[in-house]
């Protein structure tokens, strides 16, 4: 829990999916995350507003939805999403919206922040705005104790985001542990190089390693 958080803030339960180290799989078991998200909150026949959906990591949850409005202010990420939707046969389920989330007014059944809340300038304001768009808010984001957050140099943003959420009543919360899988240093470097010099310096310890993992923790919260 973030520093200063009381045990009454949320009703927590601990989820620890079993992961096998299999280096023939993708870096993170995306399907397991999607399954955890869908098991946490029923997304079937819902109109979903997805914040930070660009890139298309989790598009499969939209297969049973009525419609997904995918909002992202990164046009390149939306182009990646468009390509993945076409390959997955899900183009008809998604409407892509290139916009600042704070300026959007699309209504729906649920707003999902896809690993994006900590990236927003004012997480509390973002949730307040989301509550004007839908009755349910789902937050899928890195957890504060995640080693992966350290290596990508986002501890401050992640801690700030979860701390800001203390202002809201959680209906449900669960934390999960998994791993990032890498064949070698170069694969890791290519994944995090955009995070800046600090992140690059922190992964130096993996330079000579092969087939290694980095623990990744994330949480899902329902407001």
C-alpha positions as CSV (number, residue, x, y, z in Angstrom):
1,X,0.0,0.0,0.0
2,X,1.2,3.6,-0.6
3,X,2.8,5.2,2.4
4,X,0.2,6.6,4.7
5,X,-2.7,4.5,3.4
6,X,-4.9,3.0,6.1
7,X,-6.2,-0.5,6.0
8,X,-9.7,0.9,5.8
9,X,-9.1,2.6,2.5
10,X,-10.0,-0.5,0.5
11,X,-11.1,-4.1,1.0
12,X,-8.2,-6.0,-0.4
13,X,-7.7,-9.6,-1.5
14,X,-4.4,-10.9,-2.8
15,X,-4.2,-12.6,-6.2
16,X,-1.1,-14.5,-7.2
17,X,-1.5,-16.3,-10.5
18,X,0.9,-19.1,-11.0
19,X,3.4,-18.3,-13.8
20,X,5.8,-20.8,-15.4
21,X,9.0,-19.5,-16.8
22,X,8.6,-20.3,-20.5
23,X,10.8,-18.3,-22.8
24,X,8.9,-19.2,-25.9
25,X,6.0,-17.0,-24.7
26,X,5.6,-13.2,-25.0
27,X,7.3,-11.0,-22.5
28,X,4.2,-10.8,-20.3
29,X,1.3,-13.2,-20.3
30,X,-1.1,-10.6,-21.7
31,X,-4.0,-13.2,-21.9
32,X,-3.7,-13.8,-18.2
33,X,-4.0,-10.1,-17.5
34,X,-7.1,-9.9,-19.8
35,X,-8.6,-13.0,-18.0
36,X,-7.9,-11.3,-14.6
37,X,-9.6,-8.1,-15.8
38,X,-12.6,-9.9,-17.2
39,X,-12.9,-12.1,-14.1
40,X,-12.7,-9.0,-11.9
41,X,-15.5,-7.1,-13.7
42,X,-18.0,-8.5,-16.2
43,X,-17.4,-6.6,-19.5
44,X,-19.9,-8.5,-21.6
45,X,-22.4,-6.4,-23.4
46,X,-20.9,-3.2,-22.0
47,X,-20.1,0.1,-23.7
48,X,-16.5,0.6,-22.7
49,X,-14.5,3.8,-22.6
50,X,-10.8,2.8,-22.7
51,X,-8.2,5.3,-21.7
52,X,-4.7,4.6,-23.0
53,X,-5.8,1.8,-25.3
54,X,-3.4,2.8,-28.0
55,X,-1.0,0.0,-28.8
56,X,-3.7,-2.6,-28.5
57,X,-2.3,-4.8,-25.8
58,X,-5.6,-5.8,-24.3
59,X,-8.1,-5.6,-27.2
60,X,-9.5,-9.1,-26.6
61,X,-11.6,-7.9,-23.7
62,X,-13.6,-6.0,-26.3
63,X,-14.7,-9.1,-28.2
64,X,-17.8,-9.5,-26.0
65,X,-18.5,-5.8,-25.5
66,X,-21.1,-3.8,-27.3
67,X,-18.6,-1.1,-28.2
68,X,-15.2,0.2,-27.1
69,X,-14.3,3.9,-27.4
70,X,-10.5,3.8,-27.4
71,X,-9.2,7.2,-26.3
72,X,-5.5,8.1,-26.6
73,X,-3.6,11.3,-27.3
74,X,-0.8,9.4,-29.0
75,X,-1.7,9.2,-32.7
76,X,1.1,6.7,-33.4
77,X,-0.2,4.4,-30.6
78,X,-3.7,4.6,-32.2
79,X,-2.3,3.6,-35.5
80,X,-0.8,0.5,-33.9
81,X,-4.1,-0.2,-32.3
82,X,-5.8,0.1,-35.7
83,X,-3.5,-2.5,-37.2
84,X,-4.0,-4.9,-34.3
85,X,-7.7,-4.6,-34.5
86,X,-7.7,-5.4,-38.2
87,X,-5.5,-8.5,-37.6
88,X,-7.8,-9.6,-34.8
89,X,-11.1,-9.0,-36.6
90,X,-12.2,-6.5,-34.0
91,X,-12.3,-3.3,-36.0
92,X,-16.1,-3.3,-35.9
93,X,-16.1,-3.2,-32.1
94,X,-13.8,-0.2,-31.6
95,X,-14.1,3.5,-32.2
96,X,-10.7,5.2,-32.1
97,X,-10.6,8.7,-30.5
98,X,-7.5,10.8,-30.8
99,X,-8.0,13.2,-27.8
100,X,-6.9,14.4,-24.4
101,X,-9.0,12.3,-22.0
102,X,-9.9,15.4,-19.9
103,X,-11.7,16.8,-23.0
104,X,-13.7,13.8,-23.9
105,X,-17.4,13.5,-23.2
106,X,-18.4,10.1,-24.5
107,X,-20.8,8.2,-22.2
108,X,-20.6,4.5,-21.5
109,X,-21.1,1.8,-18.9
110,X,-17.5,1.6,-17.7
111,X,-14.3,3.6,-18.1
112,X,-11.1,1.5,-18.1
113,X,-7.7,3.1,-17.5
114,X,-5.3,0.7,-19.2
115,X,-1.9,1.1,-17.5
116,X,-2.5,4.8,-18.1
117,X,-3.7,6.5,-14.9
118,X,-0.2,7.1,-13.6
119,X,0.8,8.8,-16.9
120,X,-1.9,11.4,-16.6
121,X,-1.1,14.8,-15.1
122,X,-3.8,14.7,-12.5
123,X,-5.0,11.2,-11.7
124,X,-7.6,12.3,-9.2
125,X,-9.1,14.8,-11.7
126,X,-9.0,12.0,-14.4
127,X,-11.1,9.7,-12.1
128,X,-13.5,12.5,-11.3
129,X,-14.0,13.2,-15.0
130,X,-14.4,9.5,-15.7
131,X,-17.2,9.4,-13.1
132,X,-19.2,11.9,-15.2
133,X,-18.9,9.5,-18.2
134,X,-19.8,6.1,-16.7
135,X,-21.1,4.6,-13.4
136,X,-18.2,2.2,-13.1
137,X,-14.4,3.0,-13.2
138,X,-11.8,0.2,-13.6
139,X,-8.2,1.0,-13.0
140,X,-5.6,-1.5,-14.3
141,X,-2.2,-0.2,-13.4
142,X,1.3,-1.0,-12.1
143,X,1.4,-1.7,-8.3
144,X,3.6,0.4,-6.1
145,X,5.9,-2.6,-5.0
146,X,6.5,-3.8,-8.6
147,X,10.2,-4.3,-9.4
148,X,9.4,-3.6,-13.0
149,X,8.3,0.0,-12.0
150,X,11.8,0.6,-10.6
151,X,13.5,-0.6,-13.7
152,X,11.4,1.7,-16.0
153,X,11.9,4.6,-13.6
154,X,8.2,5.2,-12.9
155,X,8.1,4.8,-9.1
156,X,7.2,8.4,-8.4
157,X,4.3,8.5,-10.9
158,X,2.9,5.1,-9.8
159,X,3.0,6.1,-6.1
160,X,1.5,9.5,-6.9
161,X,-1.3,7.9,-8.8
162,X,-2.3,5.3,-6.1
163,X,-2.0,7.9,-3.4
164,X,-4.4,10.2,-5.3
165,X,-6.9,7.4,-5.3
166,X,-7.2,7.4,-1.6
167,X,-9.8,10.2,-2.1
168,X,-12.2,7.6,-3.6
169,X,-14.1,4.6,-2.2
170,X,-13.1,1.3,-3.8
171,X,-15.8,-1.2,-4.4
172,X,-13.3,-3.9,-5.1
173,X,-9.5,-4.3,-5.3
174,X,-7.0,-7.0,-6.2
175,X,-3.3,-7.2,-6.7
176,X,-1.5,-9.7,-9.0
177,X,2.1,-10.8,-9.4
178,X,3.6,-11.9,-12.7
179,X,6.9,-11.5,-14.6
180,X,8.4,-9.8,-17.6
181,X,10.3,-12.5,-19.6
182,X,13.4,-11.6,-21.6
183,X,15.8,-13.7,-23.7
184,X,18.7,-11.3,-23.3
185,X,19.7,-7.7,-22.4
186,X,19.1,-6.4,-25.9
187,X,15.4,-7.4,-25.8
188,X,15.0,-5.6,-22.5
189,X,16.9,-2.6,-23.7
190,X,14.7,-2.2,-26.8
191,X,11.6,-2.4,-24.5
192,X,12.7,0.3,-22.0
193,X,15.0,2.6,-24.0
194,X,12.3,5.2,-24.4
195,X,12.0,5.5,-20.6
196,X,15.2,7.6,-20.4
197,X,18.8,7.5,-19.0
198,X,17.9,6.4,-15.5
199,X,16.0,3.4,-16.7
200,X,18.8,2.4,-19.1
201,X,21.4,2.7,-16.2
202,X,19.2,0.5,-13.9
203,X,19.1,-2.4,-16.4
204,X,22.9,-2.5,-16.8
205,X,23.0,-5.5,-14.3
206,X,21.2,-7.6,-16.9
207,X,23.8,-7.0,-19.7
208,X,25.4,-10.5,-19.6
209,X,22.3,-12.4,-18.6
210,X,20.2,-14.7,-20.7
211,X,16.6,-15.9,-20.3
212,X,15.8,-13.9,-17.2
213,X,12.7,-12.5,-15.6
214,X,11.8,-9.3,-13.8
215,X,8.9,-9.4,-11.3
216,X,5.9,-7.3,-12.3
217,X,3.1,-6.5,-10.0
218,X,-0.2,-4.8,-11.0
219,X,-3.5,-4.1,-9.4
220,X,-7.1,-3.8,-10.6
221,X,-9.4,-1.5,-8.7
222,X,-13.1,-0.8,-9.2
223,X,-14.6,2.6,-8.2
